[in-house]
Amino acid sequence: MDDSNDRIRIECARAFDKFMASVPRNYDSAQFDYIVRGLVLHLDDQNPQVALALSLALDGGSQLTDACACLHCISEISERLRAAA
């Protein structure tokens, strides 16, 4: 997601969307958490198309995690971003 080409980043997000839709329920939670954290980090992208593609990908994986885990992840990343600003 750190590529400078927005088209590549949008296609990566679409690939994650397909991946998230096919993740089995018994998928390794640590791996899933790592992926979600990486995607959430880029939700505030300056390009709204990238942000939308990422939100769709995360929505596709929402059936695999509970709201508390997602909110905790978003909160942690938000705190880090605020601290860095």
N, C-alpha and C positions, 0 to 999 in steps of 0.2 A: 504494500500500500504506500510505500515511500517513493514510488517512481515519480519522476517529474512530468510524465505524460498522462494527462487526465483520462484519455481513452483506455490506456492500459489499466489504470486504477479502477475504472468503471467495470472493465471486463473481469478484473480480479474479484471485485465485489460480487459480480454475477456468478463467478465460479464458486465463491463461498456460499452464495444463495443456493446453488444446486447441491453443494456439499451438505449444508445444514439441513436441507430437506431430506437427505438420504441417510443421515447419521442414525445408527441403531440406538435404541434406548439404553443398551448396556455399554455404550462407548465410554472410554476412559474419561472420568470426570476431570482429571487434571489437564488432559490434553484439550478437552472442550473448553475449560476455563481459560486456558492460554489463548485459544483462538478467539473467544469472545472478548477478552481483554484487548487483544490487538485490534479487533474491529471497532470496539467502542471508542478507543483512543482517537479514531479518525472520524467519528460522527460529526465533529464540528468543522469538517473540511470547508474551505472557502468555495469550492465548486458544489452547488446544490445537487447536481446530478450524482456526484460521488457520494455525498452524504445520504441521498435517497437510496442509492444502490446498496450502501452499507446497512441502512435501516431495514431494508427488505431482507437482506441476508440474516440479520440478527432476528428479525421477526420469524424467519423460517426455522430458527433453532429454539424459539421460545418454548416449544412443547417439551424440550428436553431438560429444562432447568426451571427452578421456581423463581418467583418474582424477587424474593429476598436475596438470592444469590446475584441476580442481575443488578439490583439496586446497590448492593454492597460493592460490586465491581465498578459501577458507574461512580459511586461516591468516592472510592479510592482514587480513581483516575482524575476526577474533578479536583480533589484535594491536591494531587501532584501538579496538575496544570496551574492551579491558583498559586501554589508555592513557587513555581517556576516563573510566573509573570512578574 
